[in-house]
Amino acid sequence: MSFERASLAQRKPRIALPPPATHSLLKKTSLTSKANVSHEIRPAKPASGSPVISMNVKKRPTKELNSTLGPRQVPSLQLNLSLNNTSVTTPLSSTRTVETAASTRARAGVLGLALGAPSLNSSGQTSFSATSSKKTRKSPSPRGSDIESQPEVAYPITPAQAIKLYSARLTDYEHGEILEAEQVYFLGLGALKTRASSDSPNYGFDDDRGDYKLVTSDHISYRYEVMNLLGKGSFGQVCRCFDHKNKESVALKIIRNKRRFHQQGVVEVKVLDHLRTHDVEDKMCVVKMKSYFVFRKHLCLTFELLSINLYDFLKSNDFAGLSLNLIRRFAIQLIIALRYIKANHIIHCDLKPENILLKQANKSGIKVIDLGSSCFENERVYTYIQSRFYRAPEIMLGIAYTSCIDMWSLGCILAELYTGFPLFPGESELEQMLCIMEVLGEPPARLLEASTRKKLFFDPANVPKVVASSRGKKRYPQTKTLHAVLKSSDPAFTDFIAQCLAWDPESRLTPDQALKHQWIVEGIAKMQQAAEHTDRRRETPRSSDKSRSFFASHKH
């Protein structure tokens, strides 16, 4: 899930930002609110020898996937995903709810504004109201065409009812496809629907790359309304959708219709499902998957909708860097997430600022996202992972890796949040290694002996190969110090970064050790004092209980 970022010279935003609002947690300037919040989920290139996957679709009773929706059993259409004898099951529909499309849009508009995002477009799907009357109304059309008036209905409806009421407005493909659904929550009747064609990839629903052709205001799986694109990567796309069943906005990730990406998506589902099962109270700072299903040959995953990612947060701050207090708040939550991931024998494999999202704008709560490159420790498939700026040296040297690579990425991220720029900004893999050696010196001989790729970085005498960058700059080992690069007045912060960036993975800080480091312990104490001070000023005792339970759950 890697992508190459703009060069450092291009880091300044191309458009003028509006005047920032006051934010006490920023070091030099503050977060500028964004109307369009985006986060991107990018998978790494899969290697050969990927596990074999099979899919079976069958009808049988199942529980609603989202545990928060209640344990009631309902008949639904299930998808069984098998990954090397490991089965994952998902329903394609669930419990019945009744609400008018008009009120749904009104609620969605309010929710969109609350999230700092554009409200739903009122000129889209036909508006209906739940009533037993036989009155009809003229339905608005986004194209200004005269759509025939329709009887008012209450959703959800059955596929047979949908065909009876809207047969003329469904495509030929949908007439057959809709029969697979248990309930219909949304039809996207006002959208410019794709017409199926046997001469095009996946009947015309995919482009040449295997990406699904998203259509604004159209449905996905007769439940989700496509609102806008949030991001696109090598894995596929992420779009903002409105869930007409649960009446909420979600982030929907739709995987490319290619075998290797589908297989990688199944592993992601397996990891996310495991993590959410063991984090019922949602305290571990990891994004929560709501559901997953297959729609028109694309594996789809839905997530809670979060706010801006930390790279865009830095960008909105003109890459001026953040205050140490705010960075420490982020660090504590990231360590909690990494400790939880490691405790479940999982390696994230692509931790970077783009994969860390604020839960709410102008709040310091964060969550780790994008486990598309992750794996279980005993099921490591890929040998070359992580985005370059945050790639651990053992990955570049071709040495067996562990969850220690995530702690290396953490050190790089925290340094970047402080300075505003990547700590090791290599233009190529070779220069990346030179950037590391420039600050940390040459790697220990033991690592070079175990390396299968050292000839890319060292000559036969283990002398580093020095090359010039595109700007003609040459980097030499140990010509800088970490203290000089960070320019921090807090020695505890510098020491924490240094211990995250140990060459030897076995000498690197673990998440448990990180929580006991002086810099983190001081931060937790300050957060507890602030929470207690806030609690004393509040009249409601419930908030005090929540604050105490949060720190108690993460006590080391």
LOTI-333918 format. One record per residue (C-alpha): residue in one letter; x, y, z. Coordinates in steps of 0.25 Angstrom, whole numbers, plus 5000, padded with zeros to 4 digits. Layout:
N
   res     c1     c2     c3
     A      X      Y      Z
...
This chain:
556
   res     c1     c2     c3
     M   5000   5000   5000
     S   5011   5009   4997
     F   5012   5021   4988
     E   5023   5031   4985
     R   5021   5045   4992
     A   5024   5058   4985
     S   5038   5063   4987
     L   5042   5071   4999
     A   5043   5084   4990
     Q   5028   5081   4986
     R   5024   5080   5000
     K   5018   5094   5001
     P   5003   5094   4998
     R   5000   5098   4983
     I   4988   5106   4987
     A   4987   5117   4997
     L   4981   5112   5011
     P   4970   5120   5018
     P   4975   5127   5031
     P   4977   5116   5041
     A   4968   5116   5054
     T   4974   5117   5068
     H   4979   5103   5073
     S   4986   5102   5086
     L   4993   5089   5083
     L   5000   5093   5070
     K   5015   5098   5071
     K   5015   5109   5061
     T   5001   5110   5054
     S   4989   5103   5055
     L   4980   5093   5047
     T   4972   5099   5036
     S   4958   5092   5035
     K   4956   5084   5022
     A   4942   5083   5016
     N   4946   5071   5009
     V   4953   5061   5018
     S   4960   5050   5012
     H   4968   5038   5015
     E   4975   5028   5006
     I   4977   5013   5008
     R   4988   5008   4999
     P   4993   4993   4998
     A   5007   4989   4995
     K   5010   4981   4983
     P   5007   4966   4986
     A   5018   4956   4983
     S   5017   4943   4976
     G   5012   4931   4983
     S   5000   4937   4989
     P   4990   4928   4996
     V   4979   4922   4988
     I   4965   4928   4990
     S   4951   4923   4987
     M   4937   4929   4988
     N   4924   4922   4991
     V   4911   4929   4992
     K   4899   4923   4999
     K   4887   4926   5007
     R   4885   4923   5021
     P   4882   4929   5034
     T   4893   4938   5040
     K   4896   4948   5050
     E   4898   4963   5047
     L   4913   4965   5045
     N   4913   4978   5052
     S   4912   4974   5067
     T   4906   4988   5070
     L   4894   4985   5062
     G   4889   4974   5072
     P   4889   4959   5072
     R   4876   4956   5066
     Q   4877   4945   5055
     V   4871   4949   5041
     P   4871   4941   5028
     S   4882   4947   5019
     L   4891   4945   5007
     Q   4905   4940   5012
     L   4918   4941   5005
     N   4929   4930   5009
     L   4943   4934   5007
     S   4953   4923   5008
     L   4968   4926   5010
     N   4976   4914   5011
     N   4965   4906   5019
     T   4962   4919   5027
     S   4947   4923   5025
     V   4942   4937   5026
     T   4926   4939   5025
     T   4919   4951   5023
     P   4904   4955   5020
     L   4900   4963   5009
     S   4888   4969   5016
     S   4882   4969   5029
     T   4871   4974   5038
     R   4858   4981   5033
     T   4857   4996   5036
     V   4846   5006   5031
     E   4850   5021   5028
     T   4846   5030   5017
     A   4857   5034   5007
     A   4854   5048   5010
     S   4857   5047   5025
     T   4869   5039   5022
     R   4875   5050   5013
     A   4872   5060   5024
     R   4879   5052   5034
     A   4891   5049   5025
     G   4892   5064   5022
     V   4893   5067   5037
     L   4903   5056   5039
     G   4911   5061   5027
     L   4912   5075   5033
     A   4916   5070   5046
     L   4928   5062   5040
     G   4933   5075   5033
     A   4929   5069   5020
     P   4919   5074   5009
     S   4904   5070   5012
     L   4897   5061   5003
     N   4893   5066   4990
     S   4878   5068   4990
     S   4876   5066   4975
     G   4878   5051   4974
     Q   4870   5039   4978
     T   4855   5041   4977
     S   4849   5045   4990
     F   4838   5036   4997
     S   4830   5037   5010
     A   4824   5026   5018
     T   4809   5026   5016
     S   4798   5017   5013
     S   4792   5028   5004
     K   4792   5026   4989
     K   4796   5041   4986
     T   4808   5043   4977
     R   4818   5054   4975
     K   4827   5058   4964
     S   4841   5053   4967
     P   4853   5062   4965
     S   4863   5058   4955
     P   4878   5062   4955
     R   4878   5064   4940
     G   4865   5072   4939
     S   4858   5061   4932
     D   4843   5058   4934
     I   4843   5045   4943
     E   4829   5039   4944
     S   4823   5041   4958
     Q   4823   5029   4966
     P   4815   5023   4978
     E   4821   5026   4992
     V   4827   5014   4999
     A   4834   5011   5011
     Y   4848   5005   5011
     P   4853   4994   5012
     I   4846   4987   5001
     T   4847   4973   4995
     P   4854   4970   4981
     A   4840   4967   4976
     Q   4834   4980   4981
     A   4846   4988   4975
     I   4844   4981   4961
     K   4829   4983   4962
     L   4830   4998   4965
     Y   4842   5002   4957
     S   4844   4992   4946
     A   4845   5003   4936
     R   4856   5010   4943
     L   4865   4998   4947
     T   4876   4993   4937
     D   4874   4980   4930
     Y   4886   4975   4939
     E   4879   4980   4951
     H   4867   4972   4948
     G   4874   4959   4950
     E   4884   4964   4961
     I   4874   4970   4970
     L   4868   4956   4972
     E   4881   4952   4980
     A   4878   4963   4991
     E   4869   4959   5003
     Q   4865   4974   5005
     V   4866   4987   4997
     Y   4870   4999   5004
     F   4874   5008   4993
     L   4873   5007   4978
     G   4880   5020   4972
     L   4869   5023   4963
     G   4873   5037   4960
     A   4888   5033   4956
     L   4894   5032   4942
     K   4895   5017   4943
     T   4905   5009   4936
     R   4899   5000   4925
     A   4904   4986   4925
     S   4912   4981   4913
     S   4917   4968   4910
     D   4928   4974   4901
     S   4934   4982   4913
     P   4942   4978   4925
     N   4933   4972   4936
     Y   4921   4975   4927
     G   4925   4990   4927
     F   4926   4992   4942
     D   4941   4992   4942
     D   4951   5001   4935
     D   4964   4994   4929
     R   4971   4994   4942
     G   4960   4986   4949
     D   4955   4998   4957
     Y   4940   4999   4959
     K   4934   5011   4952
     L   4928   5018   4963
     V   4915   5026   4960
     T   4911   5037   4969
     S   4897   5035   4975
     D   4896   5021   4970
     H   4895   5009   4980
     I   4905   4999   4984
     S   4899   4986   4988
     Y   4885   4992   4989
     R   4889   4998   5002
     Y   4900   5009   5001
     E   4899   5022   4993
     V   4911   5027   4987
     M   4914   5041   4991
     N   4928   5044   4987
     L   4942   5039   4985
     L   4952   5040   4997
     G   4964   5033   4991
     K   4970   5024   4981
     G   4982   5015   4981
     S   4988   5002   4975
     F   4978   4994   4983
     G   4966   5001   4978
     Q   4957   5012   4983
     V   4951   5018   4996
     C   4938   5026   4995
     R   4929   5033   5005
     C   4915   5026   5005
     F   4902   5027   5012
     D   4897   5014   5018
     H   4882   5014   5016
     K   4881   5003   5026
     N   4888   5008   5038
     K   4886   5023   5034
     E   4900   5027   5035
     S   4912   5031   5026
     V   4923   5021   5025
     A   4936   5020   5017
     L   4935   5009   5007
     K   4947   5002   5001
     I   4945   4995   4988
     I   4957   4986   4984
     R   4961   4985   4970
     N   4955   4973   4962
     K   4969   4966   4961
     R   4972   4953   4967
     R   4985   4957   4975
     F   4978   4969   4981
     H   4965   4961   4984
     Q   4974   4951   4991
     Q   4981   4962   4999
     G   4967   4968   5002
     V   4963   4955   5008
     V   4975   4955   5018
     E   4972   4969   5022
     V   4957   4965   5025
     K   4963   4953   5033
     V   4972   4963   5041
     L   4962   4974   5043
     D   4951   4964   5047
     H   4961   4958   5058
     L   4964   4971   5063
     R   4950   4976   5065
     T   4946   4963   5071
     H   4956   4966   5082
     D   4953   4981   5084
     V   4939   4981   5087
     E   4940   4994   5095
     D   4947   5001   5083
     K   4959   5006   5092
     M   4971   5001   5084
     C   4972   5013   5074
     V   4971   5003   5062
     V   4960   5006   5051
     K   4948   4998   5052
     M   4942   4990   5041
     K   4927   4990   5040
     S   4924   4980   5029
     Y   4929   4973   5017
     F   4923   4967   5004
     V   4925   4965   4990
     F   4918   4974   4979
     R   4919   4971   4964
     K   4932   4963   4967
     H   4939   4974   4976
     L   4942   4971   4990
     C   4936   4983   4998
     L   4939   4987   5013
     T   4932   4998   5021
     F   4938   5006   5032
     E   4935   5017   5042
     L   4937   5030   5035
     L   4948   5038   5042
     S   4955   5051   5039
     I   4968   5056   5033
     N   4981   5048   5033
     L   4994   5053   5040
     Y   5001   5056   5026
     D   4989   5066   5022
     F   4989   5071   5036
     L   5004   5075   5035
     K   5001   5080   5021
     S   4990   5089   5026
     N   5000   5094   5037
     D   5010   5098   5025
     F   5019   5087   5030
     A   5023   5095   5041
     G   5023   5084   5051
     L   5015   5081   5063
     S   5016   5084   5078
     L   5023   5073   5087
     N   5011   5072   5095
     L   5002   5068   5083
     I   5012   5059   5078
     R   5013   5052   5091
     R   4998   5050   5091
     F   4999   5044   5077
     A   5010   5035   5082
     I   5003   5029   5094
     Q   4991   5025   5085
     L   5000   5019   5074
     I   5008   5011   5084
     I   4994   5006   5090
     A   4990   5002   5076
     L   5004   4995   5073
     R   5003   4988   5086
     Y   4989   4983   5083
     I   4994   4979   5069
     K   5006   4972   5074
     A   4998   4965   5085
     N   4990   4959   5074
     H   5002   4954   5067
     I   5000   4964   5055
     I   5010   4973   5048
     H   5004   4985   5042
     C   5015   4987   5031
     D   5011   5000   5026
     L   5011   5010   5037
     K   5012   5025   5032
     P   5005   5038   5035
     E   4995   5036   5023
     N   4990   5023   5031
     I   4988   5031   5044
     L   4975   5038   5044
     L   4969   5048   5054
     K   4956   5043   5060
     Q   4950   5057   5059
     A   4955   5070   5054
     N   4963   5079   5064
     K   4963   5067   5074
     S   4975   5059   5078
     G   4969   5046   5077
     I   4974   5037   5066
     K   4973   5023   5060
     V   4982   5014   5052
     I   4976   5010   5038
     D   4980   5002   5026
     L   4983   4988   5029
     G   4983   4984   5015
     S   4998   4981   5016
     S   4998   4974   5029
     C   4999   4960   5033
     F   5000   4950   5044
     E   5014   4947   5049
     N   5013   4933   5045
     E   5007   4936   5031
     R   5017   4946   5025
     V   5015   4946   5010
     Y   5022   4958   5005
     T   5037   4961   5008
     Y   5038   4975   5003
     I   5028   4984   5010
     Q   5026   4998   5016
     S   5027   5012   5009
     R   5041   5016   5007
     F   5042   5028   5017
     Y   5038   5018   5028
     R   5044   5005   5024
     A   5052   4998   5034
     P   5067   4994   5030
     E   5064   4979   5032
     I   5054   4980   5020
     M   5064   4987   5011
     L   5075   4977   5015
     G   5066   4965   5013
     I   5066   4960   5027
     A   5054   4953   5033
     Y   5045   4963   5040
     T   5036   4964   5052
     S   5027   4974   5058
     C   5039   4982   5061
     I   5038   4989   5048
     D   5026   4996   5053
     M   5034   5002   5064
     W   5044   5007   5054
     S   5033   5014   5046
     L   5027   5020   5059
     G   5041   5027   5061
     C   5041   5032   5047
     I   5027   5037   5048
     L   5029   5045   5062
     A   5042   5051   5057
     E   5034   5056   5044
     L   5023   5062   5052
     Y   5033   5070   5060
     T   5041   5075   5049
     G   5030   5075   5038
     F   5039   5067   5028
     P   5043   5052   5027
     L   5055   5048   5035
     F   5060   5039   5024
     P   5056   5045   5011
     G   5063   5036   5001
     E   5060   5038   4987
     S   5063   5023   4984
     E   5065   5011   4992
     L   5080   5013   4992
     E   5079   5027   4996
     Q   5069   5023   5007
     M   5080   5014   5013
     L   5090   5026   5012
     C   5080   5035   5019
     I   5080   5025   5030
     M   5095   5023   5031
     E   5097   5038   5031
     V   5090   5040   5044
     L   5092   5026   5051
     G   5105   5021   5045
     E   5108   5008   5038
     P   5099   4996   5042
     P   5106   4985   5051
     A   5114   4974   5045
     R   5104   4964   5050
     L   5093   4970   5041
     L   5101   4970   5029
     E   5105   4956   5030
     A   5090   4952   5031
     S   5087   4961   5019
     T   5083   4955   5006
     R   5083   4969   4999
     K   5095   4976   5004
     K   5102   4976   4990
     L   5092   4987   4987
     F   5097   4996   4997
     F   5111   4992   5000
     D   5123   4987   4992
     P   5130   4974   4995
     A   5138   4980   5006
     N   5125   4985   5013
     V   5128   4999   5010
     P   5116   5007   5007
     K   5113   5011   4992
     V   5112   5026   4992
     V   5103   5032   4980
     A   5099   5047   4978
     S   5084   5050   4979
     S   5076   5057   4967
     R   5081   5070   4973
     G   5095   5066   4973
     K   5096   5064   4988
     K   5105   5052   4994
     R   5102   5046   5008
     Y   5113   5040   5016
     P   5112   5031   5029
     Q   5111   5038   5042
     T   5112   5052   5038
     K   5100   5056   5046
     T   5094   5053   5059
     L   5080   5051   5063
     H   5080   5062   5073
     A   5085   5072   5062
     V   5074   5067   5052
     L   5063   5068   5062
     K   5067   5081   5069
     S   5059   5077   5081
     S   5061   5084   5095
     D   5055   5071   5101
     P   5066   5060   5103
     A   5055   5050   5107
     F   5048   5052   5093
     T   5061   5050   5086
     D   5065   5038   5094
     F   5051   5032   5091
     I   5053   5034   5076
     A   5067   5028   5077
     Q   5062   5015   5083
     C   5052   5013   5073
     L   5062   5015   5062
     A   5072   5004   5067
     W   5079   4997   5055
     D   5077   4983   5062
     P   5062   4980   5063
     E   5065   4972   5076
     S   5070   4985   5083
     R   5059   4993   5078
     L   5048   4998   5087
     T   5036   4989   5088
     P   5022   4995   5091
     D   5022   4990   5105
     Q   5036   4996   5107
     A   5031   5009   5100
     L   5020   5011   5110
     K   5030   5011   5121
     H   5040   5021   5115
     Q   5042   5034   5123
     W   5036   5043   5112
     I   5023   5034   5110
     V   5021   5033   5126
     E   5022   5048   5127
     G   5012   5050   5116
     I   5002   5040   5122
     A   5003   5047   5136
     K   5000   5060   5129
     M   4988   5054   5122
     Q   4983   5048   5135
     Q   4985   5061   5142
     A   4978   5069   5131
     A   4966   5059   5131
     E   4964   5060   5146
     H   4965   5075   5146
     T   4954   5075   5135
     D   4946   5065   5143
     R   4946   5074   5155
     R   4940   5085   5147
     R   4929   5077   5141
     E   4916   5074   5148
     T   4914   5061   5141
     P   4921   5050   5148
     R   4920   5041   5136
     S   4931   5048   5128
     S   4940   5045   5140
     D   4937   5030   5140
     K   4941   5030   5125
     S   4954   5037   5127
     R   4958   5028   5138
     S   4954   5015   5131
     F   4962   5020   5119
     F   4975   5021   5126
     A   4972   5009   5135
     S   4971   5000   5122
     H   4984   5005   5117
     K   4992   5004   5130
     H   5006   4997   5128
